[in-house]
Amino acid sequence: MEHRSAIEEFIRDVDNRPKVVILRFRKIIAMDATGVQALARLHQHLRKHRKWLVLAGVLAQPLEVMTKSGFLEQLGEENLCADIDMALARANFILSNSTRKMAAFAG
């Protein structure tokens, strides 16, 4: 029997996912290199499929690991939000800008 992580399952079905994926981190108090690698794989896969990853409520220790690994630079600090409300606002911003770009391209 093959074991898959939740992130791997999510990646497998990315085409059926929304344009912006928000992950809430408020209850994740610790993260190691394996966790950051999985997150980086998810981020790369989403970008490949023209989708966005936004993180909400990342606590100090996971944030430190993300920063030291270089993941935060890849993600972009603008996609790291203090809470879910800010993450939703960021998602709305991303969606409104991508809609305008699509309309300009089609017009």
Contact map, one row per residue, 1 for C-alpha under 8 A:
11100000000000000000000000000000000000000000000000000000000000000000000000000000000000000000000000000000000
11110000000000000000000000000000000000000000000000000000000000000000000000000000000000000000000000000000000
11111000000000000000000000000000000000000000000000000000000000000000000000000000000000000000000000000000000
01111101100000000000000000000000000000000000000000000000000000000000000000000000000000000000000000000000000
00111111100000000000000000000000000000000000000000000000000000000000000000000000000000000000000000000000000
00011111110000000000000000000000000000000000000000000000000000000000000000000000000000000000000000000000000
00001111111000000000000000000000000001100100000000000000000000000000000000000000000000000000000000000000000
00011111111100000000000000000000000001000100000000000000000000000000000000000000000000000000000000000000000
00011111111110000000000000000000000000000000000000000000000000000000000000000000000000000000000000000000000
00000111111111000000000000000000000000000000000000000000000000000000000000000000000000000000000000000000000
00000011111111000000000000000000000000000100110000000000000000000000000000000000000000000000000000000000000
00000001111111000000000000000000000000000000000000000000000000000000000000000000000000000000000000000000000
00000000111111111000000000000000000000000000000000000000000000000000000000000000000000000000000000000000000
00000000011111111000000000000000000000000000010010000000000000000000000000000000000000000000000000000000000
00000000000011111000000000000000000000000000000010000000000000000000000000000000000000000000000000000000000
00000000000011111100000000000000000000000000000000000000000000000000000000000000000000000000000000000000000
00000000000011111110100000000000000000000000000000000000000000000000000000000000000000000000000000000000000
00000000000000011111100000000000000000000000000000100000000000000000000000000000000000000000000000000000000
00000000000000001111100000000000000000000000000001110000000000000000000000000000000000000000001000000000000
00000000000000000111110000000000000000000000000000111100000000000000000000000000000000000010011000000000000
00000000000000001111111000000000000000000000000000111100000000000000000000000000000000000000000000000000000
00000000000000000001111100000000000000000000000000001111000000000000000000000000000000110010000000000000000
00000000000000000000111110000000000000000000000000001111000000000000000000000000000000000000000000000000000
00000000000000000000011111100000000000000000000000000011110000000000000000000000000100000000000000000000000
00000000000000000000001111110000000000000000000000000011111000000000000000000000000000000000000000000000000
00000000000000000000000111111000000000000000000000000001111000000000000000000000000000000000000000000000000
00000000000000000000000111111000000000000000000000000000000000000000000000000000000000000000000000000000000
00000000000000000000000011111110000000000000000000000000011001000000000000000000000000000000000000000000000
00000000000000000000000001111110000000000000000000000000001111000000000000000000000000000000000000000000000
00000000000000000000000000011111000000000000000000000000000011000000000000000000000000000000000000000000000
00000000000000000000000000011111111100000000000000000000000011001000000000000000000000000000000000000000000
00000000000000000000000000000111111100000000000000000000000001001000000000000000000000000000000000000000000
00000000000000000000000000000011111110000000000000000000000000001000100000000000000000000000000000000000000
00000000000000000000000000000011111111000000000000000000000000000000000000000000000000000000000000000000000
00000000000000000000000000000011111111100000000000000000000000000000000000000000000000000000000000000000000
00000000000000000000000000000011111111110000000000000000000000001100101000000000000000000000000000000000000
00000000000000000000000000000000111111111000000000000000000000000000000000000000000000000000000000000000000
00000011000000000000000000000000011111111100000000000000000000000000000000000000000000000000000000000000000
00000010000000000000000000000000001111111110000000000000000000000000000000000000000000000000000000000000000
00000000000000000000000000000000000111111111000000000000000000000000001000000000000000000000000000000000000
00000000000000000000000000000000000011111111100000000000000000000000000000000000000000000000000000000000000
00000011001000000000000000000000000001111111110000000000000000000000000000000000000000000000000000000000000
00000000000000000000000000000000000000111111111000011000000000000000000000100000000000000000000000000000000
00000000000000000000000000000000000000011111111100000000000000000000000000000000000000000000000000000000000
00000000001000000000000000000000000000001111111110000000000000000000000000000000000000000000000000000000000
00000000001001000000000000000000000000000111111111111000000000000000000000000000000000000000000000000000000
00000000000000000000000000000000000000000011111111110000000000000000000000000000000000000000000000000000000
00000000000000000000000000000000000000000001111111100000000000000000000000000000000000000000000000000000000
00000000000001100000000000000000000000000000111111100000000000000000000000000000000000000000000000000000000
00000000000000000010000000000000000000000000011111110000000000000000000000000000000000000000000000000000000
00000000000000000111100000000000000000000000011111111000000000000000000000000000000000000000000000000000000
00000000000000000011100000000000000000000010011001111100000000000000000000000000000000000000000000000000000
00000000000000000001111000000000000000000010010000111110000000000000000000100010000000000000000000000000000
00000000000000000001111000000000000000000000000000011111000000000000000000000011100000100110000000000000000
00000000000000000000011110000000000000000000000000001111110000000000000000000011100000100000000000000000000
00000000000000000000011111000000000000000000000000000111110000000000000000000001111101100000000000000000000
00000000000000000000000111000000000000000000000000000011111000000000000000000000111100000000000000000000000
00000000000000000000000111010000000000000000000000000011111101100000000000000001110000000000000000000000000
00000000000000000000000011011000000000000000000000000000111111100000000000000000000000000000000000000000000
00000000000000000000000000001000000000000000000000000000011111110000000000000000000000000000000000000000000
00000000000000000000000000001110000000000000000000000000001111111000000000000000000000000000000000000000000
00000000000000000000000000011111000000000000000000000000011111111100000000000000000000000000000000000000000
00000000000000000000000000000000000000000000000000000000011111111110000000000000000000000000000000000000000
00000000000000000000000000000000000000000000000000000000000111111111000000000000000000000000000000000000000
00000000000000000000000000000011100100000000000000000000000011111111100000000000000000000000000000000000000
00000000000000000000000000000000000100000000000000000000000001111111111100000000000000000000000000000000000
00000000000000000000000000000000000000000000000000000000000000111111111110000000000000000000000000000000000
00000000000000000000000000000000000000000000000000000000000000011111111000000000000000000000000000000000000
00000000000000000000000000000000100100000000000000000000000000001111111100000000000000000000000000000000000
00000000000000000000000000000000000000000000000000000000000000000111111111000000000000000000000000000000000
00000000000000000000000000000000000100010000000000000000000000000111111111100000000000000000000000000000000
00000000000000000000000000000000000000000000000000000000000000000110111111111000000000000000000000000000000
00000000000000000000000000000000000000000000000000000000000000000010011111111000000000000000000000000000000
00000000000000000000000000000000000000000000000000000000000000000000011111110000000000000000000000000000000
00000000000000000000000000000000000000000010000000001000000000000000001111111011000000000000000000000000000
00000000000000000000000000000000000000000000000000000000000000000000000111111111000000000000000000000000000
00000000000000000000000000000000000000000000000000000000000000000000000110111111000000000000000000000000000
00000000000000000000000000000000000000000000000000000000000000000000000000011111100000000000000000000000000
00000000000000000000000000000000000000000000000000001110000000000000000000111111100000100100000000000000000
00000000000000000000000000000000000000000000000000000111010000000000000000111111110000100000000000000000000
00000000000000000000000000000000000000000000000000000111110000000000000000000111111101100000000000000000000
00000000000000000000000000000000000000000000000000000001110000000000000000000001111101100000000000000000000
00000000000000000000000000000000000000000000000000000001100000000000000000000000111111100000000000000000000
00000000000000000000000100000000000000000000000000000001100000000000000000000000111111110000000000000000000
00000000000000000000000000000000000000000000000000000000000000000000000000000000001111111000000000000000000
00000000000000000000000000000000000000000000000000000001000000000000000000000000111111111100000000000000000
00000000000000000000010000000000000000000000000000000111000000000000000000000011111111111110000000000000000
00000000000000000000010000000000000000000000000000000000000000000000000000000000000111111111000000000000000
00000000000000000000000000000000000000000000000000000000000000000000000000000000000011111111100000000000000
00000000000000000000000000000000000000000000000000000100000000000000000000000010000001111111110000000000000
00000000000000000001010000000000000000000000000000000100000000000000000000000000000000111111111000000000000
00000000000000000000000000000000000000000000000000000000000000000000000000000000000000011111111100000000000
00000000000000000000000000000000000000000000000000000000000000000000000000000000000000001111111110000000000
00000000000000000001000000000000000000000000000000000000000000000000000000000000000000000111111111000000000
00000000000000000011000000000000000000000000000000000000000000000000000000000000000000000011111111100000000
00000000000000000000000000000000000000000000000000000000000000000000000000000000000000000001111111110000000
00000000000000000000000000000000000000000000000000000000000000000000000000000000000000000000111111111000000
00000000000000000000000000000000000000000000000000000000000000000000000000000000000000000000011111111100000
00000000000000000000000000000000000000000000000000000000000000000000000000000000000000000000001111111110000
00000000000000000000000000000000000000000000000000000000000000000000000000000000000000000000000111111111000
00000000000000000000000000000000000000000000000000000000000000000000000000000000000000000000000011111111100
00000000000000000000000000000000000000000000000000000000000000000000000000000000000000000000000001111111110
00000000000000000000000000000000000000000000000000000000000000000000000000000000000000000000000000111111111
00000000000000000000000000000000000000000000000000000000000000000000000000000000000000000000000000011111111
00000000000000000000000000000000000000000000000000000000000000000000000000000000000000000000000000001111111
00000000000000000000000000000000000000000000000000000000000000000000000000000000000000000000000000000111111
00000000000000000000000000000000000000000000000000000000000000000000000000000000000000000000000000000011111
